Amino acid sequence: MSDLFDRLSAVNSFLVADFGSVNTRVVLIDQVDGAYRLVARGVARTTAGEPLRDVAVGFYRALARIAEQTGRQLLEASGNRVLMPERQNGNGVDAVLATASVGRPLRVVLVGLMPDVSLASGLRALAGSYVDVVDTLSLADIRTEERQINDILAHKPDLIFIVGGTDAGAEAPILGLVEVVRQAVQMVPHSARPMVLYAGNLALQGRVRARLEEVATLYVADNVRPSLLDEQPGPAQQELAAVFDRFKALGRGGFEEISELSRLGVLPTAQSFTNVVRYLGEVAAPRDNLGVLAVDVGSATTTVAASIRRKPHITIRKDIGLGHSADGILEATTRDNIRRWLTWDASDAEIADYACNKTLRPATVPITDRELELELALAREAIRVAVEAARPSWRLGRGESLPPLRPIIGSGAVLASAPHHGLAALVLLDALQPVGVTELWLDPAGLIPALGTLAYFQPAAVVQMLDAGDLTRVGSVVCAEGRARIGRGGIKVRITLPDGHVERRLVRGGALWTYPLPPGQSAQVELRLSRGLTVNGRSRLRLTLEGGTAGLIFDARGRPLPLPRRAEVRAQLYPRWVAGTQGRIRLRIDEADEAEVDAAALARAEREAAAAGEGAPSGRRGWRLFRRRAAPAGTEEAAPAPQDVALEEPGAQEAAPDEAAPQQAPAPSRPRRPRRWFWRRARAQEQEQGEEAASPAADEQDELAGMIDELRQAAEQPRRRRFFRR
């Protein structure tokens, strides 16, 4: 393998193909002015299924589109073979590489010594491939040897993965498990025998070869757990890539031709994501961040690759996706979780119909606004569920918000094909809910599989292409942490451009705003956050942020996100979030929205006084606080028209009387009377009326007046006692 890498290090041009469940993406990478660059890309439908059942057909269709774009001849005169190596006139390429995620996963039986040590290391090594662990064997297994053999035969595995034992450690237990595997493999017909991969005690490699090489196709790798404190899954993952290539070549779908054409065979796409994230976590990630995160929402699988404290982690959810596995999202989450991202009250049947139709026809795209909302709602839940499944292995503690990870990379057709990059950024922010300062990247060209494959033998190409911005930088994001009061407070932003121009903006609580700073440009940003909101634990800070295709995004919605329960509230709030990602912002929302999202943010004292017709004063702090708590939760205020600049605080204008209160003629202006006499006079008048059946509004007035009398009496206590309480 190392000799092959040495030969490929002198290669200048590459064709890298990624075979997905729906699309086949091919990219042409070549040297331009001494540096590797993305030259062109072509996309065609994957032809692994009926009626063609040959992925090479879709591959050559994508090649034809690249040749049409570049005018470069890529096929031989016969038209059914790639022209290699590259000619002096620029035609052809030097090498072809391939990755794949289409098709069923490998069925694997995992064999090891202890569940918490050997098997755990084996599972982490398998995480970079598309596998389905159907059974495990260990010393803790209470089944008899005959039962173990029968279970292996019943599962019909494609691979038996043997791990366990530290180097120069225990030998007899491992050899006993190897003997069980040998007897089981011997009972399977030669044409259906599973492959075997051994990655255990190095001292036993010779004896394992002698026992298994004659009965099965054997792969051997270095120990995944050479010591109790050391874990090295890399060598085993390289051999797993070879196993995956053989599995694809022997299976259906026409991968045999692609396997012969590719210099490295057919590699798992998820392994390429791991390579890119590992590089970014080691080199490109800022030192003050925990790591890097990449999320790929595919048709059949959703992949989460993260580098946490320079340690790579990968999780593949084979049961959720936005195509073939769309119905799996309905099983992984609830209908209510999907419905909360919609601006209308969709029925359970409507949500299930869309997901099932997407499963039957995964290549369809949304046409109407409702279909687009359903698509993005499913994407949010797929990302959220996949990240929740991956977080325990990161060991970052519990919490709904995502720790500071930078950058966050989004991949998949649902994000790359979004109407604008700001909307793709909103989907990632809603699903992940990051805090602090981060950067959002997108992979619209499907370049990560190519970069991850090139990283094996041409790491300079990965560095040069990432530095050149071949991955789309959406922009920098500032996410406030804490409970936001909708329409009040927020983030005061001051942006200073290199030319000295200053932009000031107040982003109200519960809103987003995007400043259109182009890619490649930086700006000095000063932030001042209102009470209850912080960024990196601070309420005031200065930053240098870099722009992107969307710009600088300021998210003042707080964490966790305030998601309304009522559809009519969501219908007014969510479009403003979408507008905020495009630089358009409405800093005030209706008071009904505020009551639904955050009742504590509302000031209803003036409305209550107006409804009671008593003009209660508001001179003392305790008075205002009491009336705010005493306000009923279901009432509404009249909201001023939204504007594009900072508006008045809620409660700055006099609110309209409640509809349930009796209409009274405006009283003539007269000097305000003392508070004590006013309330006693008002209560005396109510008692003189002697109404037997009081209205609900009158009952509320009586209750409010009684509580205010109690507050007044408490305020008239001696100052010494008040000081003692304080």
N, C-alpha and C positions, 0 to 999 in steps of 0.2 A: 504493500500500500504506500509506503514512504517513497519507493522508487517512482511510482505513478505520480505522486505529488511533485516530485522533483522535475519530472518531464513536463507537467502541466504548468509549472512556475514560469516557463519561458513562453507560454501561449499569450498572444496579444488580443485575440477576438474570441467572443463566446456567444453561443446561442443557449439560453437557459429557458427551459419549458417547465411550467407548473400545471399539472393536470388536476383541476378541481372537480367537484361533483357536477357543476354546471358549465363552467368555462375553462378553456385551455388558454393560458396566457404565455406568450413567448416574448422575451426581450433580447435585443441585440446590444451587446456591450463591446466597446472597442476603445482603443487609445486615440485620444484627440489632444494634440499638442503635448504629448508625453504623459497624459493622465487618463485614467479609465473614466468613461462617461457612458451614460445611457443614450444610445443612438436612436432606437426606434422600438416600438412594441406592437404586437398583433394579438388579437383576441378572436377566438372562435368557440363554438359550442363543443363541449366534450362529447366524444363519440364512443364512449366505453359501453353504452347500453345498446338496446335494440334500436334500429335494425342492423346497424353496422358492426357493433361490438369490436371496434378497432380504434384505439386512441390515436393511432398514427394518422388517420384521416383528418381529425381536427387539428393535429399538429401541423400538417402540411398546408392546411387552409390558413392557419395563422402565419406560417412562413410566407405564403403568397402575399398577404397583406403587408408584411414588412418589406418584401421585395418591391412592391408597388410604391410604398412610401419613399424608399431610399434609392430606387433604381439600381440596386445591387443584386447580382445574380447569386442566389443561395442554393439552388438545386442544380444537379447535373443535367445534361441534355435529355436524359431519359425521363426526368421529372419526378422520380420516385426515390431519390437519394440526395442527402445533403452534400454540397460541394465542400470537401475538406482536403487539405488545409487551405488557408487563405492564399489567393493568388496575388501576384505583384500588382495587378490592375485593381485590386480591392474586392474582387468577387470572392465568395465563399467565406468560411470561418475556420478558425483553428480547432475549435472544440465545441462539443454539444454536451450539456448537462441537463438533468431532469429531476424534478421532485413531483410527488403525487400525494393527494389526500383522498382520491376517489376510490371507491370500492369498500368492501367489508374489511374490518380490522382482523388482525391475526388472533386466532384462539391460542392462548398460552396457558400451560401448566407450569407454575412456579414451584421450584423445589429448593429447600434450604434447611438450615439447622434450627434456628430459633425464630419465632415470629417477630419479635421486637428488634432483632438485629439483622440477621441474614435476609429474611423475607422483606423487611422494611427497605433495606438497601437495594434489593432486587426490584421492588416496586418503583423506587425512584429512578432506577436505570431504565425501566420500561416506559416511564412517563413521557419520554421524547418520541415515542413511536405510537402508531395507531394499533393498539392491542386491546384484547379483552381477556382478562385473567379469568379462566373458567374454573380453576381448581388450584389448591396449594397442598404441598406435602412438606412436613417438617417432623422433628423429633417429638413435638407436642401432639402429633396426630394420633388419635386413639384407635383408628381403623386398623384392621388386620392387613397383612401384606396382600392377601388375595383381594380384599375389598379395594385397596388402593390401585391395584392393577386393573380391576374391572372398571373403576371410576375413570381412569385415564383412557381406557378404550372407549367408554361411553361418551366422553366429551369430544373425541376426535380432534385433538389439538393440532395446530399447524407447527407449533414450536414448544419444546420443553426446555425451560431455562433453569439451569442448575447453578446455585450460588451457595456460599456458606463456608465457614472455617477461615480463620486468619492464616496468613502465610506461616508455615512451619507449625501450624496448630493441629487440631484434632483431625484424624484421618479415617478411623474406622467408621464413625457415623456417616461421613460423606460417602464413603465407598458402599455402605449399605443402601443408601438412597440411590446411588448410581446403579446398583444391581436391580433395584425395583424398576427403574426406568428401562434398563436393558431388556428385562423380561417382558415389559409391556410393549416395547417397540417391536420385539421379535414376533409378536402375535398379530401385527398389522401387516396387510399385504404390501409388497415393495412399492407399488405405485401410490400408496396412500400413507406411507410412513412419515411421521413428523420429523422436522429438523431438530437438532439438539445444540444448545449453546451452553458451554461450561465456562463460568467466570468465578470459580472458587479458589481454594487453596492451591497456590502455585506448585507446591511440592507434589501434588497429585495429578498434574496434567498428563504425564506419561502414562500412568495406569488408567486414567480415564480414556485416553485415546485408544489404548489396547482393548478396552471393554466395549466401547461404543462406536469406534470408527468403522467396524465391519457391518454393523447393523443399521446405521443411520448416517445421514449427512451431518457431520460434526463441525461446529465452529468453536474455537477456543479463544478466550480473551483473558487479560490480566484480572486479578482478583478485585471485585468491586468493594471488598472490605478487607484490605490487607492487615489492618489492625482494628481494635475496638474503637479507637478515636480517629481513624482515618477512613474516608470514603472516597473512592475514585470511580465514578460511573462512566467516565469518558471512553476508555477502551472497550467496555462492553457495549456502549451505544454505537460505536463505529461498527462493531460486528453485527449489531442489530440492524444497522442500515444495510449491510450485505444480505442479512436474512430477509429483510423487507424487499430488497431487489429481487431475490430469487422467488419469493412468494408472488410478487407481481408478474414476473416473467412466466411462471408456471400456471398462473391463474387466467381467468377470462379477462377480456378487454383489450387484447392486442399489445400488451406491454413488452412482449418478447423483442420486437423490433426496436422499440425505444431503449430497452436495456442494452442491446448490442450497440446502439448508436451512441449512447452516453458513455463518457469516459469513466464515470463513477457509478454507473448503474442508475437505478431509480431510488432516490432517497426520500424519506418522509418529510413532508413540508414542515411539520411541527419541529423537527430537528433543526431546520434552517432558522426558524424563529428563535430557538434557544441560542444558536450561535451569535445572532445579531444582538440579542439582549445581553448575552454574556460580554460581548465586546463593549457595548455602550456602558454597562455597569462597571467595567474595569477602567475604561479610558475616558469616555465622553461625559459621564454623569458628574455633576458638581459634587464636590467633597462633602458639602453640608446636607446632601439629600440621602435618603435611605436607599434609593436605587431607581430602577427603570421598569416600566410596565408596557407590555405590548398585548393587544387584544385583537384576535382575528375572528370575525363572525362569518363563518362559512355557511354553505348550504346544508351540509350534513353534520358538521362539527363546529364547536366553538373552542378556541384555544386561548389560554392565558399563559403568557411567558413573562416572568419577572426575574429581575436580578436584585435581591435584597441583601444589602451589606456584602456585595460582590459574590454572592452565592446564587447560582441560577436555579430557578424553580419553573416547572412547566406543568400545566394541568390541561387535559383534553377532555372535554365533555362530548362524547360521541352520541349523546341522546338529544342534544338541542342544537338547532341551527335555524336558518331562515329560508330553508328550501325543503330538502328531503326530510329533515327532522323538525319542521315547524310544529308539528303536532306534539312533539316531545316537550315544547315549552309549556303547553297546557298542563302536562303532567308534573313538570318541575316547579310550577308556580300556580297561583290561584287566578281566577278570572278577575277578582277585585284588584289584584296587583296590576293586571294589564289595563283594566278599565280606568284606573286613576291617572293614566297618561293621556286619556282621550277627552275631547271637549264636548262629548255628548254621552248620554247614558246608553252605551251599547249593551245589548242583551247577551247572555251567555251563548246563545245559539249563533248570534252574529259573529262573535269572536271565534267560536269553534269552526264556523263555516269558512272564515277567511284562512285560518291556520291549516285546515284540512285541504282546502283548494290549493294552498301554497305547497303543501306536501305532494299533492298529485301533479301539479304543474310548477316545479320550482323555478323555471326560467321566466315566469311572468313578472311584470313590474307593476307597481301601483299606477292607476290612471286617475282616480278621483282623489279629492282631498281626504276623504274618510279612509280610503285604502292606504294612502300615505301615512296617516296617523296610526292606523293599525300596524302597518309595517314597522314604523319607528317604535311603537309601544312594545312590540314583540322583541325588537332589537335591544331596547333598554332592559327588558327582563332577562333576555338571554345573557347579556353582559353581566348583569347584577348576580344572577344565579351562578355563573361560571366563576366570577371573582370570589363570591362567598365560599364556593367549594375549594378555591385555591388558598384562601387566606390562612387557614389553620397551619399549613406548612411553612408560612412566612414567619410565624411566631412574633406577631406584632401586637398582640392583645386584641381585645374585643372593641367594637364600635362600628357605627353605621358609616362614618366618614372614612375616606381613604387617606392613609398617611402621606406625607410629602414625597411623591415619586416624580422624577423629572429626567427625561421626558415621558409622556404617555403617548403611545403610538396606537392608532386605530387602523385596522385593515379589514377588508371585506367589501363586497359589492354594495351593501346597504349604506356604508359610510362613504365609499369612494364615489358612489352615484347619487349622493344627496344633492338637492337642488343648489345648495351653496355650502361652502365649507363652514360657515357659521352654524348652520343647522347640524352638520356632523359634529361640530364641537359641542353643541347643546346636548346632543344625545349622549356623548361621552361624559359630560359634566353631570347630567341627570342620573345616569346609571352608576357612575363611580363615586360621585360626590367627593372629589378631592378637596383638601384644605391647604392653605398656604399659597405659595407661588409655584407654578408648574408651567410646562410647555406642552402644547398639543401638536402632534405630527400625524399626518395621514400618508397612506401608501396607495394612492390611486392607480399606480401602474403595476401593482403586484410585484414590487421589486425585492421585498424582504426574502422570499424563497431563493432568489438569485444571489443576493448578497450572502445569505447564510451558506450557500453551497460554495461560493467563491472563497469564503473564509478558510476553508480547509487548506488551500494551496496558494491563494493569492490574497493575503490579508491587506496588502497595499491597495488593491482595487476597492475593498470595502471602505477603507479610510478615505480614499479620494472621492468616492461617490457620495459618502455621507457628508463630507465637507463641502461638496459642490451643491448640496441641496437637492439631490435627486429624490429624497423623501420630502414631501410637501410640508413645510412648516406653517401650520395654521396660525400660530401666534402664542404669546405669553398670556397666562391667565392668573389673575389674583382672586382667590376664593376666600371670603370672610368666614370665619368660624364663630359659632354662637347663634343665639336665637334672635333673628331679625324681626323688627316690628314693622309690619307692612306699611309702606307709605311714610314712614318716619325714620329719622336718623339716616344711617347708611354709611357711605364712604365718600369723603371729599377728596377729589383727585386733582392733582396739579401736574401736568405733563410739560416738560421743557424739551423742545426739540434741539438738535445740534445748531440750527440757524438762529436760536434765541427765541423763537416763537413759543408762547406759553398758552396752554389750553387748560381751562379750569372746568370742572364738572362735579355736580353733586349727584351721586348715584343713590337713590333712596333705597331704604330697606325693602327687600323682596323684588328687586329689579336687577337687570343686567344692562351693561352699556359697553359698546365696543368702539374704540378709537382706531380709525383706519390708518395704522402705521404699516407701510409696505415691508415685504421681506428684505432682510439685509440692512435695515436701519434700526438704530437704537435710540432710546430716549430716557431722560431722567424723570422718574416718577416719584412724587411725594404723596403719601396717603395719610389721612386722618380719619379714624373710624369712630363711630358713635359708641356710646356705652353699651356693653354687651357683645360687641363684635371685636374680633382680633384677627390678625394675620401673623402667623408664626409666633403667637403669644404676645404680640405687641399691638398697640392701638395707633402708634405713629411710627412711620418708617420711610426710608428713602431707598429706591431701587433703581437699577439700570436694566431695562427690559428691551427685548428684541421683538420686532414686529413680525408679521406673517401675512398670509393671504387673507385672513380675517382681520388681524390687527391685534391690539391690546384689549383683552376681555376682562372686565371687572364684574365679578359676581358678588352681589350684596344680598343674596337670598338667604344666607345663613346655612348652618348645618345642624340637624338634618333638614332637608328641603321641606318647606311648608306646602304640602300638597292638599288642596281643598277636597272636601268630600262631595260637594254638590257640583253637578255638571254645569249649571249656569255660571257658577263662579269660575270654573276651569275654562269655560268658553271665553271669558273676558281676560283671564290672567295669562294663559299659555300663549296666545298670539303676541302679547307684549314681551314675553320672554324671547320669542322668535325674533321680534323686531329689535330687541336689545342686542342680539348677536350680529345684527347688520348695521349697528350704529344708530338706530332709531330707538328712542326711549320715551316712555310716558311715565313720569315720576309719581303720579298719583293714580290710584285705582279707586273704584267706588267703595263707599263705606260698607256696603253689603259684603264686598269681597273681604274687606279688612275684618269684619265680624266673623266671617267664616274661617279665615286663615289664622288670625291671631287676635282673639278678643281682647287681650290685654293691651293692644295698641290703640284701642278706641277711647276717646274722651266723650262721654255722653252727658256730662253734668248740665250743660246748657239746655240740652233737649229735655231733660227731666224737669228742670225748673220751668221751662216754657210750657210743657204739657200740664204741669200742676197749676200754671197761671200765677205763680207767686214770686217770680223774679228773685230767686235766692241769691244772696251775695256769694262772692268767691274770693274773699280777701285773704283767708288764712290757708296755709298749706294743708293742715289737717282736714279742713273743710273740703278742699278739692279732692284730696285722696279718698275721703269717705264717700263722696258722691260718685267717684269713678268706680269704686267697688260696688256701690249700691245699684248701679245701672243694670237693667235687665239685658239679657244676652240676645234677644231676638229682634231688637229695634234697629232702625236704619236711619242714616243721616243723608242729607243731600250733599253730593260731592261736587266740587268745582270742576270745570272742564280741564282735562289733562293738557299739559304743555310739554314742550321739548326742553325747557330749562327748569331750574329749581323753582318749585312752587311753594305756596304757603303750607305751613304745618297743619295737620288735621286738628280741627277745633279752633282754627284762627278765625273762621267766619262763623256767624251766628247760625245755628242749625234750625231747620224748620220744625214746627210742632209735630208731635206724633199724631197720626191719623185717628188713633183711638181716643185722643183727648178731646174734650168738648171745645168747640170754637167759641172764642170770646172776643168781644170788641176791644180794639186797642185802647188801653187806658191813657188818659191825658198825663203828660209829663208832670211830675211833681217831685219835690225833694225826697230822697230816700229816707225812710224812717228807720229807727233803730231795729236791729235784727230781732231782739227779744220781744219787743212790742209787736212787731210785724207777725211773727209766727203765732203769738198768743191771740191776736186779733183774727187771724185766718182760721185758727181752730175753733174760736168762739162762733164765728159765722157758720162754720160747717155744723156745729152742734145745734144752732138755732134752726137750721133748715129741717133737721129731723127726718131725713129721708130713710124710709124703712128698707128699701132695696137699693143699696149703693151699687154704682157701676164698678167694673174692674179697675178702671182708671182711678176712681175715687179711693178704692181700697189701697192701691199702690201709693196714692198721695198721703193717706193717713199713716201707712207704715213708714214711708220716707220721713214724714214730719216727726213721728215719734223717735226714730233713730237719730234725727238731727238734734232733737231736744236733749237726748242722752249725751251726744257729743258736746253740745254747748255746756251742759252741766259739768262734764268732765273738764272742759277748758277753763271753767271758773274756779277750780280748786286753787288753794294757795300756791304761790310760786315755789315755795320750799318743797312742797310735795312733788310738784312737776319736775323740779331739778333732781330730786331723789330718784324718781323713776328713770330719768334720762341717764 
